[in-house]
Amino acid sequence: MTSHAGGLSTNEGVVDLNADVGESFGRWQLGDDGALLPHLTSANVACGFHAGDPLTLRHTCTMAVSAGVTIGAQVGYRDLAGFGRRYIDVPAAELTADVLYQLGALDAIARAAGGRVAYLKPHGALYHAVSRHPGQAEAVVDAVRAFGGLPVLGLAGSVFLDAVAAAGLEAVGEGFADRAYLPDGGLVPRTERGAVLTDPVAVAAQAVELARAGDVRSVCIHGDSPGAPGLAAAVRAGLDEAGIPVGAFA
């Protein structure tokens, strides 16, 4: 069993496969969650701030529960127009309240579907901001603690996960199978050519490499990446062929 005590995940040798889902809004459809979810062990479900309307989120949680996939809250800035990929200088108290609001809303929807929110992952610009802005990192951590405590998924080796662990929460290191990396371990900005990997062979190979890294316990596929279900299937097959067991961390 995975410990929920402070520090890194203790589910050694088992790697989680997560993806962003529930990001459609009204008549605007993004990704193919129905085809993607069966390949996952954890689903980062949008919470309505960067994407996702209530009906979409309820449908997504119902599909996740049916597929036996763990539900996580993917919280972001209040930025539907920018898909949560624009940094917003939100005061700490307001950001804590925003994150807590998103957690509560998605948890109610998840419980109505027979599940629950089992972990938190920041989205987009907030994901990157918490690794650079201590105040915003602490605001997100404060929200998780106020909620009662959850494992937190974040970039492996980041100062954000250090703050998570220091707060007595479970810090789960994540790597991206479908994103190019910089030499310093950061992600190549999406504005640059080659930032997003789309070749299933390359994506699966990077997933195996990440899974063998000591600080990565979860591998991510972006739900809005071209051919995401096929990429997830390739990653799952690659991990199986490498003898790496796959399972949820929460």
C-alpha positions, 0 to 999 in steps of 0.5 A, a space after each residue: 500500500 502507498 503511504 500518505 505520510 509526508 515525503 515521497 511515495 513509498 509504492 516502490 517499483 510501481 509506476 502510475 500512468 496519468 493524463 489530463 481529462 474532462 477538459 471539454 466545455 459545452 459544445 467545445 470538445 477536447 480530446 477523446 476521454 472515453 478512448 484514453 481512460 482505459 489505458 490510465 491508472 490515474 485521471 487528472 480531471 479539470 475542475 471548471 476553472 481552466 476547463 470543464 463544465 459541470 456536466 462534462 466533469 460528471 460524465 468524466 468522473 462516471 467514466 473514470 469510476 467505471 474504468 477503475 481509474 483513480 480521480 485526481 483534481 487538476 486545479 488551475 487559475 481562473 482562466 477559461 479563455 487561456 486554458 489555464 496556461 497564462 500566469 496570473 499573480 493571484 494573492 495567496 489567500 485568494 489562490 488558496 480559496 480558489 484551489 479549495 473551491 475546485 477541490 470541493 466541487 470536483 469531490 462532490 461530483 466524484 462522490 456522486 459518481 461513486 468515487 472521490 478525489 484522491 490527489 491533487 495536481 496543478 495545471 498549466 501555468 500554475 504547475 510551473 508557477 508553484 516551482 518558481 513562486 514560493 508564495 503560490 506554492 504555499 497557497 496551493 499546499 495550504 488548500 490541500 491541508 485545509 481540505 484534509 490532506 491529499 497526495 500531491 502530484 508535481 514535477 519530479 525534483 521540483 521545489 514545489 514537491 519539497 514544500 509539499 513534503 515539508 508540509 507533511 503531505 505525500 509528494 509524488 514525482 511526475 515525468 512527461 512522456 510526451 514532452 521534450 525536456 531541457 538540459 536542466 530538467 525543465 520542459 521545453 516551452 510549448 512555443 518552441 518547435 518539438 516541445 510536444 512528442 507525437 511519435 508513439 515509439 519515442 513517447 513509450 521509450 521516454 516513459 520507460 526511461 522516466 519510470 526507471 528514474 528514482 524520483 519519478 512515480 507517475 508518467 503523464 500523457 497530455 489528453 489534448 496531445 494529438 492521438 493521446 489514446 494511442 500514445 497512452 496505449 503505447 506507453 502502457 505496452 512499453 512499460 509492460 515489455 520493460 517489466 515495470 508494473 503499472 498502478 495508481 499511487 493513490 
